[in-house]
Amino acid sequence: MSDQINMFLLYMSETAIGITAFVLLIKHLWVLINKAMLDKYENFRLKMMNKWTAPLRVDN
């Protein structure tokens, strides 16, 4: 009986380690993707702002 409990605990700890590693990997990828998307979006936003506001700008 204790052998089964030990196997179960070992399995659970290995599973926990695996899930943690997987979650950290996903989080890391998510951060990288968000950073890339944010840079792209920022460039796009600046370009659009220049396109839309340049004709409206009046130099004092």
Number of C-alpha atoms within 10 A of each C-alpha: 5 7 8 9 10 11 11 12 12 12 12 12 12 12 12 12 12 12 12 12 12 12 12 12 12 12 12 12 12 12 12 12 12 12 12 12 12 12 12 11 12 12 12 12 12 11 11 12 11 13 11 11 10 10 8 9 9 7 4 3
